[in-house]
């Protein structure tokens, strides 16, 4: 918990947000209101438990929830009833939105809140917010979706039916 709410700012990578997105994408959670509320409350609690006691913990929790909410909207718009990551078009659109556009919006908000809190705006702070959000979504969302929707386990079960070199390649492709 301490790693994800680093007391001098924020996490380097936010796998918790990616886990929330993966839960939505794997259709384990269907109500966006529930998932954004869970994201908000868990982020605020983690910030508080790790020593941040200012009013800004609620702003930071809002940013985390906003990121999940926006990525869910992109999922609904670009994927619809289809399967996420089923073709390169959906992968590119997801990565552009959830990996660049939404982290940029949230980084601007986070940098603004930090500047108000500390009294000093910082380009390094913006870069920290942007890359933390972007890398969290791009790095963790896809593998966690495959784990939650059962694709990963299905691939492991099929490993015994194919040659070892092909099995290793299939396992590697699931994680990348």
N, C-alpha and C positions, 0 to 999 in steps of 0.2 A: 504494500500500500504506500509506503514511504517513497518508493521509486516513482510511482505514478503521480504523485502530488508533491514533487520536490519543493521544499518550503521556500526557496528563493525564486520561485516562478512556477514552473510546470514541468511535466514529464518530458523526457527526450522523445519517447514514442508512446502513444496512447493505445495499447492493445485492448483496453476495456471498451473504447468506442467501436473498434473493429469487431469485437465480440458481439456487441449490440447489433451492429449492421449484419453480421453473419447470422444471428438469430432471426432477423427479419428476412434475409435472403433465403434462408433454408426453410422458411415458412413455419418455424417453431413459435414465433410470436407474430400475430397478425394485427394487433392493435397498436398503432404508432403512438397513441396517447399514453399507453402503458409503458412502452419502451423509453419514451422521452422522459417520463416521470421517474422511472427507475434510474435512468442515466443521470438526471439532475440530482436526485436524492443521494445516490451512491457517490457521486463526485463531491457534493457538498459535505457529506459525512466524512469522506476520506480526507478532504482538505482540513476539516476541523480536527479530526483525530490525529493528524500529523502536525498540528501546531499552528495552523493558520486560523486566526480568530477574528479577522476583519470582515466587514460587510462584503468585501470583494469575492469571497468564496462563492457567493450566490451568482455573481456575474460570471465567474469562471465556470461554474456548473451550467449556467445558461448557455455559454459558448459550446460546451461539450454536447449539450442536448440539441442545440441548433445544428451542429454538424451532423448528428445522427438523423435529425428531422429532414434536413436538406438532401442527404444521401438517399433517404427513403423516398422522397419525392422524385428524385432522379431515377430511382429503381422503377417506380410506378410508371413514369413517363416513357422511359426508354426500353423497358423490358416488358411491361404489361403482364400478360399471362404466360409469356415465354419463360425460358430458363436463363437466368443470369450466367454470364461467362460461357454461353453455348456457342458463340461465334465471336470473331475478332471485333466486329462492329460494336457489340455490347460491351466488350472488355475495354475498348478504346474510349467509348462514351463514359463508362463508369470511371475509368482512371482519370479522364480529363476533368470531370465534374467533382468526383469525390477526392481526387488526388491533387487537383490544382485550384479549381474555381472556389469550392466550398472552404478549403483550408485558407485560401487568400482572404475571403470574407471574414472568417472567424479570427484569422491572425490580425486583421485590422482592428476588430473589436477587442481582442485580447491585448494588443499593444496599446490601444486607447485606454482600457481599464488600468493597465500597469502604469501608463504615463500619469494618469490621474492619481493613482495610489502612491507612486514614488515621486511625482513631480517632474520626471524627466523622460521624454520620449526617447526610444532607442531603436535603431535599425537592427541591432543584434537581437533585441527582444522580438521584433517582428519576424526575423529569420528563424528564431527558436520556435515561435508559435507555428509558423507556416510549415516548417519541416517536421515538427513533431506530429502535427495533425495529418499531413500528407503521407509521411512514411507509415504512420499507424494504420491508415486506411489501405494504402496500396500493399503494404507488406503482410498485414494480418487478416484482412477481410476475406480474401479468396481462400486461403487454406482453412480458416475457421469455418467458412461456409461449407466446404467439402466435408469437414469433420462432422458438423452438426446435421447435415442432410443425409449422412450415411454413405456418401460417395466414396470417401476414403476407406471405410471399413469394407465396402463392397470390392474395392480395388485390392485390398489386402487378401480377401478371400479368394480372389481370382489369381493371385500370384502363384498359387500351387499348381495351376493349370497351364502355365506358360514357362518358357525357358528362363533360367536365372538372369541372363543379361537383359531380356525383355522385361522381366519383373522389376529389375532395378531401374530401368528407364521409366517404366510406368509409375513406380513409387516416386521417383525424382520429379516427374512432370506434375504429379498431384501437389507436391509441396512448393513448386515454383509458380 
